[in-house]
């Protein structure tokens, strides 16, 4: 069965956006520590499109490799919010 292309591209975009935001947050830590918090908020907000992609994968009965990425991202965000 073919996978929903938009969901695959969404996961790709979320992964790359998180990588860029983490890099910016880490690189600006010594000079502009206030950048980290907004970057974290944006990373948390990226759980929304990741969850939408997860729902599309589950409805399409995609393989576990496609489902694993959004599940781990959503779960990781949930764990951090409980601390």
HELIX and SHEET records of a PDB file:
HELIX    1   1 UNK A    5  UNK A   27  1                                  23    
HELIX    2   2 UNK A   35  UNK A   59  1                                  25    
HELIX    3   3 UNK A   64  UNK A   81  1                                  18    
END                                                                             
